[in-house]
């Protein structure tokens, strides 16, 4: 007895070659991304671990960075990166979220259609151009209006990094707001909520996980920036301990690697210490991304619990 199989059933049992090929390519791309990240980290470990063997931990995590005299204290570099990043986030997060709310919920469609592409274009401006802008325009203004001895300060770097983080935060946060179902807004308005109440109590809480992701990616964008920071922060490897620390020159981990890697002898202690700094930066960025993923997962679980 011959069993006739419908074309739909045959397609379900044996997927077309094109579908199988596309699925294989997608899986390969995903696995390749993970493999590349692991290989990069292993390379950093291979080149950075000798620094922990050649240099005492008290020296490696000391307070002074003078490689010429064998002082490899990375604490000033770590604190400098954290200080500039914190300032950038303080500037970028409120502006970014407010701009995303305006574009996604308040602005007319004509204005939205103009602002959205403009913001995406801003993300493509080379960092060296922003560095020149910081040196020629922002740095003199900072020196004039703050009374700082120099305009090349942590505050100047925070302004530049805040501007560079804005497109990332705005775009991702606006996409998260846009993903909130229209029924949520309609239900809130049907219950008598105003436009602002709908945004504040319904839309933003529903898009919270996406907004948190936008902020975390903005932090990652800021902490990993090199050229602009190296140009506008003064490159002074010192621990910011004064009350006006934002108005003092500092040096970041990325700027140190970029400024010194081309001048060190390959295989020297200084060479391996720079890779150790890269390891620390990689781990910090990984922790930030892991926290973002955890927050998104937790928020999603909460929303699913409420629905059930």
HUDA-V668071 format. One record per residue. SS is DSSP state (h for helix, s for strand, l for the rest). D_FIRST is the distance of its C-alpha to the first C-alpha in Angstrom with 2 decimals. Layout:
ss=SS d_first=D_FIRST
ss=SS d_first=D_FIRST
This chain:
ss=l d_first=0.00
ss=l d_first=3.81
ss=l d_first=6.53
ss=l d_first=9.71
ss=l d_first=12.84
ss=l d_first=16.07
ss=h d_first=18.96
ss=h d_first=21.03
ss=h d_first=18.62
ss=h d_first=18.24
ss=h d_first=22.04
ss=h d_first=22.47
ss=h d_first=20.33
ss=l d_first=21.93
ss=l d_first=25.42
ss=l d_first=26.90
ss=h d_first=29.21
ss=h d_first=32.20
ss=h d_first=31.69
ss=h d_first=31.36
ss=h d_first=34.46
ss=h d_first=36.48
ss=h d_first=35.64
ss=h d_first=36.69
ss=h d_first=39.90
ss=h d_first=40.78
ss=h d_first=40.33
ss=h d_first=42.35
ss=h d_first=45.09
ss=h d_first=45.32
ss=h d_first=45.52
ss=h d_first=48.00
ss=h d_first=50.29
ss=h d_first=50.44
ss=h d_first=51.02
ss=h d_first=53.84
ss=h d_first=55.57
ss=h d_first=55.39
ss=h d_first=56.74
ss=h d_first=59.58
ss=h d_first=60.53
ss=h d_first=60.43
ss=h d_first=62.68
ss=h d_first=65.09
ss=h d_first=65.09
ss=h d_first=65.75
ss=h d_first=68.69
ss=h d_first=69.94
ss=h d_first=69.97
ss=h d_first=72.96
ss=h d_first=75.01
ss=h d_first=74.59
ss=h d_first=75.71
ss=h d_first=78.69
ss=l d_first=79.99
ss=l d_first=80.97
ss=h d_first=79.02
ss=h d_first=82.35
ss=h d_first=82.92
ss=h d_first=79.37
ss=l d_first=79.35
ss=l d_first=83.03
ss=l d_first=84.92
ss=l d_first=86.13
ss=s d_first=84.24
ss=s d_first=86.55
ss=h d_first=84.56
ss=h d_first=87.67
ss=h d_first=89.34
ss=l d_first=86.27
ss=s d_first=85.59
ss=s d_first=81.89
ss=l d_first=81.83
ss=l d_first=78.65
ss=h d_first=79.57
ss=h d_first=81.40
ss=h d_first=78.37
ss=h d_first=75.93
ss=h d_first=78.28
ss=h d_first=78.87
ss=h d_first=75.15
ss=h d_first=74.72
ss=h d_first=77.81
ss=h d_first=76.79
ss=h d_first=73.21
ss=h d_first=74.48
ss=h d_first=76.80
ss=h d_first=74.08
ss=h d_first=71.75
ss=h d_first=74.61
ss=h d_first=75.08
ss=h d_first=71.50
ss=h d_first=69.64
ss=h d_first=71.62
ss=h d_first=71.81
ss=h d_first=68.16
ss=h d_first=66.80
ss=h d_first=69.27
ss=h d_first=68.33
ss=h d_first=64.60
ss=h d_first=65.25
ss=h d_first=67.37
ss=h d_first=64.86
ss=h d_first=61.82
ss=h d_first=63.35
ss=h d_first=66.73
ss=l d_first=67.11
ss=l d_first=66.33
ss=h d_first=63.32
ss=h d_first=65.63
ss=h d_first=67.44
ss=h d_first=64.21
ss=h d_first=62.79
ss=h d_first=65.97
ss=h d_first=66.46
ss=h d_first=62.95
ss=h d_first=62.94
ss=h d_first=66.58
ss=h d_first=65.90
ss=h d_first=62.98
ss=h d_first=65.31
ss=h d_first=67.95
ss=l d_first=65.60
ss=l d_first=65.72
ss=l d_first=69.51
ss=l d_first=70.45
ss=h d_first=72.13
ss=h d_first=75.03
ss=h d_first=75.87
ss=h d_first=76.00
ss=h d_first=78.14
ss=h d_first=80.63
ss=h d_first=80.66
ss=h d_first=81.43
ss=h d_first=84.27
ss=h d_first=85.89
ss=h d_first=85.42
ss=h d_first=84.30
ss=h d_first=86.36
ss=h d_first=89.72
ss=h d_first=88.90
ss=h d_first=88.06
ss=h d_first=91.33
ss=h d_first=93.36
ss=h d_first=92.10
ss=h d_first=91.63
ss=l d_first=94.68
ss=l d_first=92.67
ss=l d_first=94.37
ss=l d_first=91.40
ss=l d_first=88.53
ss=l d_first=86.06
ss=l d_first=84.95
ss=h d_first=81.97
ss=h d_first=82.24
ss=h d_first=81.92
ss=h d_first=78.83
ss=h d_first=77.38
ss=h d_first=77.99
ss=h d_first=76.21
ss=h d_first=73.28
ss=h d_first=73.03
ss=h d_first=72.77
ss=h d_first=70.14
ss=h d_first=68.05
ss=h d_first=68.21
ss=h d_first=65.47
ss=h d_first=62.96
ss=h d_first=63.86
ss=h d_first=63.99
ss=h d_first=60.69
ss=h d_first=58.61
ss=h d_first=60.37
ss=h d_first=59.97
ss=h d_first=56.24
ss=h d_first=56.05
ss=h d_first=57.98
ss=h d_first=55.82
ss=l d_first=52.67
ss=l d_first=53.99
ss=l d_first=52.05
ss=h d_first=54.05
ss=h d_first=53.41
ss=h d_first=55.75
ss=h d_first=58.57
ss=h d_first=57.95
ss=h d_first=57.94
ss=h d_first=61.19
ss=h d_first=62.89
ss=h d_first=61.76
ss=l d_first=63.55
ss=l d_first=66.72
ss=l d_first=66.70
ss=l d_first=68.63
ss=h d_first=67.25
ss=h d_first=68.91
ss=h d_first=67.78
ss=h d_first=64.18
ss=h d_first=64.43
ss=h d_first=66.28
ss=h d_first=64.48
ss=h d_first=60.93
ss=h d_first=60.03
ss=h d_first=61.81
ss=h d_first=60.64
ss=h d_first=57.02
ss=l d_first=57.40
ss=h d_first=59.40
ss=h d_first=56.95
ss=h d_first=56.76
ss=h d_first=60.54
ss=h d_first=61.04
ss=h d_first=58.75
ss=h d_first=60.86
ss=h d_first=64.02
ss=h d_first=62.72
ss=h d_first=61.61
ss=h d_first=65.03
ss=h d_first=66.65
ss=h d_first=64.60
ss=h d_first=65.60
ss=h d_first=69.24
ss=h d_first=69.48
ss=l d_first=67.88
ss=l d_first=70.06
ss=l d_first=72.46
ss=h d_first=74.40
ss=h d_first=75.70
ss=h d_first=76.71
ss=h d_first=78.49
ss=h d_first=80.48
ss=h d_first=81.71
ss=l d_first=82.15
ss=s d_first=85.12
ss=l d_first=83.44
ss=l d_first=85.76
ss=l d_first=84.19
ss=l d_first=85.91
ss=l d_first=84.98
ss=l d_first=85.26
ss=l d_first=87.44
ss=l d_first=89.83
ss=l d_first=89.42
ss=l d_first=89.01
ss=h d_first=86.35
ss=h d_first=84.42
ss=h d_first=87.49
ss=l d_first=87.76
ss=l d_first=86.13
ss=s d_first=83.20
ss=l d_first=80.67
ss=l d_first=76.93
ss=h d_first=74.60
ss=h d_first=72.88
ss=h d_first=76.25
ss=h d_first=77.49
ss=h d_first=74.55
ss=h d_first=74.85
ss=h d_first=78.64
ss=h d_first=79.02
ss=h d_first=75.93
ss=h d_first=77.21
ss=h d_first=80.57
ss=l d_first=79.75
ss=l d_first=79.48
ss=l d_first=75.97
ss=l d_first=75.68
ss=l d_first=78.76
ss=h d_first=78.95
ss=h d_first=79.25
ss=h d_first=76.08
ss=h d_first=74.07
ss=h d_first=75.61
ss=h d_first=74.37
ss=h d_first=70.84
ss=h d_first=71.44
ss=h d_first=72.38
ss=h d_first=69.11
ss=h d_first=67.28
ss=h d_first=69.08
ss=h d_first=68.21
ss=h d_first=64.53
ss=h d_first=64.43
ss=h d_first=66.21
ss=h d_first=63.77
ss=h d_first=60.80
ss=h d_first=62.31
ss=h d_first=62.77
ss=h d_first=59.15
ss=h d_first=57.97
ss=h d_first=60.12
ss=h d_first=58.71
ss=h d_first=55.11
ss=h d_first=56.09
ss=h d_first=57.81
ss=h d_first=54.87
ss=h d_first=52.48
ss=h d_first=54.91
ss=h d_first=55.44
ss=h d_first=51.69
ss=h d_first=51.28
ss=h d_first=54.14
ss=h d_first=52.71
ss=h d_first=49.30
ss=h d_first=51.15
ss=h d_first=53.06
ss=h d_first=49.97
ss=l d_first=48.30
